[in-house]
Amino acid sequence: MTDKITCPFCDHSIDVDLVDMAGMWRQRETLAARFGSAWNLANEYVDAFRVKPGARMALKKRLRHLEELVKLWDTGIFEYDGRRYRLGKDAIKAGMQKVCDAEKYGFKDHNYLKVVLRDAAERVSAEGLTAREEAAREAGFRKAAQHVETLEEERVSKEEHVRRIREIKGSIGRPNA
């Protein structure tokens, strides 16, 4: 027996499952918009999670896989085998296309896609930086450290500083020689 909601004004009953289903379809439309022109490819990719070609797949399961995929799409960062990788949307589209072309079915997770993407991706650190970006950041840190060392070398003792100030004070108001 399914739950029904009755309108207090017109006594019309509606199945609660239909209300949930309408919400899930709206959520699917929102995800489709986030993929933009790659929506058809993303939808085809999610079909690989069917048990076999043409088999039915629950809308909830389809949404779960689409939500996981949209995270990859938006950030371009994924983890595989304990390492983080980053790549652009064109590479993600190419990877999804490769998976779709393989016509494999029954996936349990996105690991097959991650293996395909790993070859095109740049390895990133826990902070999301590529090796090249980390090297540039380290070079910036070294340059700043050298600047600080230079400033420290130029420092004078307290006595020398006081002597220079007195010399400057003494020369104020005197005509230049």
VOGU-3710 file (C-alpha; in Angstrom, 3 decimals, decimal comma):
1> mtdkitcpfc> 0,000/0,000/0,000  1,425/3,384/-0,950  1,035/6,566/1,042  -1,265/9,199/-0,339  -1,605/12,901/0,355  -5,082/14,396/0,187  -5,675/18,039/-0,659  -7,750/19,664/2,112  -9,532/21,896/-0,399  -10,493/19,607/-3,288
11> dhsidvdlvd> -10,096/16,135/-1,696  -7,859/15,057/-4,600  -5,377/12,350/-3,576  -1,867/12,043/-4,913  0,667/9,302/-4,383  3,689/10,366/-2,256  6,003/8,345/-4,521  4,904/10,488/-7,476  5,819/13,645/-5,556  9,259/12,168/-4,776
21> magmwrqret> 9,680/11,143/-8,403  8,870/14,663/-9,617  11,544/16,049/-7,269  14,112/13,590/-8,594  13,327/14,539/-12,198  13,831/18,219/-11,308  17,151/17,307/-9,690  18,135/15,458/-12,886  17,308/18,568/-14,926  19,522/20,662/-12,638
31> laarfgsawn> 22,405/18,222/-13,102  21,852/18,269/-16,875  22,238/22,046/-16,858  25,548/21,803/-14,979  26,979/19,521/-17,661  25,864/21,833/-20,430  26,716/20,501/-23,880  28,311/17,394/-22,327  24,970/16,270/-20,854  24,245/13,626/-23,495
41> laneyvdafr> 27,692/12,117/-23,007  27,333/12,154/-19,201  23,939/10,479/-19,479  25,367/7,847/-21,835  28,278/7,284/-19,444  25,891/6,666/-16,533  24,189/3,990/-18,659  27,367/1,920/-18,129  26,131/1,366/-14,557  23,247/-0,740/-15,905
51> vkpgarmalk> 23,571/-4,459/-15,251  23,401/-5,150/-18,988  22,565/-3,145/-22,123  18,935/-2,073/-22,122  18,349/-3,084/-18,493  16,346/-0,750/-16,291  18,119/1,453/-13,784  16,419/3,179/-10,874  16,291/6,963/-11,100  17,808/7,232/-7,601
61> krlrhleelv> 20,830/5,199/-8,704  21,178/7,275/-11,884  21,068/10,493/-9,818  23,669/9,206/-7,376  26,114/8,457/-10,210  25,378/11,772/-11,923  26,011/13,679/-8,671  29,373/11,927/-8,238  30,233/12,692/-11,853  29,240/16,358/-11,568
71> klwdtgifey> 31,684/16,735/-8,640  34,463/15,553/-10,932  33,133/17,785/-13,724  33,034/20,912/-11,539  36,363/20,494/-9,745  38,396/18,477/-12,242  40,027/16,724/-9,262  39,732/13,023/-8,478  41,497/10,489/-6,296  42,650/7,103/-7,423
81> dgrryrlgkd> 44,951/4,618/-5,747  45,747/7,054/-2,927  46,821/9,858/-5,253  45,060/13,015/-6,390  44,849/14,106/-10,001  43,522/17,147/-11,827  42,462/17,698/-15,413  40,259/19,898/-17,554  36,741/19,357/-18,847  37,928/18,431/-22,332
91> aikagmqkvc> 39,957/15,565/-20,881  36,982/14,454/-18,775  34,778/14,458/-21,885  37,389/12,435/-23,769  37,572/9,947/-20,896  33,784/9,563/-20,729  33,728/9,073/-24,510  36,368/6,359/-24,244  34,341/4,554/-21,569  31,175/4,835/-23,654
101> daekygfkdh> 32,980/3,532/-26,738  34,148/0,466/-24,760  30,474/-0,494/-24,307  31,099/-2,097/-20,923  28,282/-2,450/-18,414  27,768/-3,312/-14,776  30,119/-0,748/-13,228  29,867/-0,427/-9,452  31,902/2,788/-9,172  33,802/5,320/-11,280
111> nylkvvlrda> 37,185/3,574/-11,022  37,220/2,503/-14,683  36,771/6,140/-15,714  39,473/7,183/-13,239  41,930/4,710/-14,765  41,168/6,136/-18,208  41,542/9,711/-16,917  44,710/9,060/-14,928  46,868/8,960/-18,056  45,768/12,452/-19,114
121> aervsaeglt> 45,743/13,974/-15,618  48,386/15,910/-13,730  49,204/14,625/-10,287  48,294/17,119/-7,550  49,142/17,541/-3,895  46,732/17,422/-0,976  46,292/21,168/-1,466  45,213/20,654/-5,067  48,419/21,963/-6,655  50,224/20,291/-9,532
131> areeaareag> 53,932/19,544/-9,300  54,667/22,562/-11,528  52,575/24,863/-9,328  54,241/23,524/-6,180  57,683/24,140/-7,701  56,704/27,729/-8,555  55,388/28,248/-5,029  58,613/26,842/-3,540  60,677/29,148/-5,775  58,626/32,089/-4,464
141> frkaaqhvet> 59,287/30,990/-0,889  63,039/30,680/-1,576  63,127/34,129/-3,164  61,329/35,647/-0,176  63,705/33,883/2,209  66,737/35,249/0,308  65,262/38,742/0,532  64,853/38,369/4,302  68,449/37,122/4,595  69,647/40,156/2,616
151> leeervskee> 67,756/42,466/4,949  69,228/40,724/7,982  72,741/41,126/6,568  72,126/44,858/6,136  71,027/45,242/9,742  73,253/47,367/11,895  73,847/47,163/15,588  71,856/49,321/17,964  74,895/51,431/18,691  75,584/52,022/14,987
161> hvrrireikg> 71,947/52,995/14,451  72,047/55,481/17,340  75,340/56,922/16,026  73,810/57,423/12,544  70,759/59,161/13,977  72,927/61,507/16,066  74,987/62,262/12,995  71,853/63,103/11,043  70,488/65,241/13,902  73,786/67,063/14,175
171> sigrpna> 73,795/67,921/10,495  70,262/69,346/10,528  70,305/73,112/10,271  73,995/73,287/9,340  74,943/74,557/5,940  76,419/71,918/3,630  80,160/72,089/3,417
//
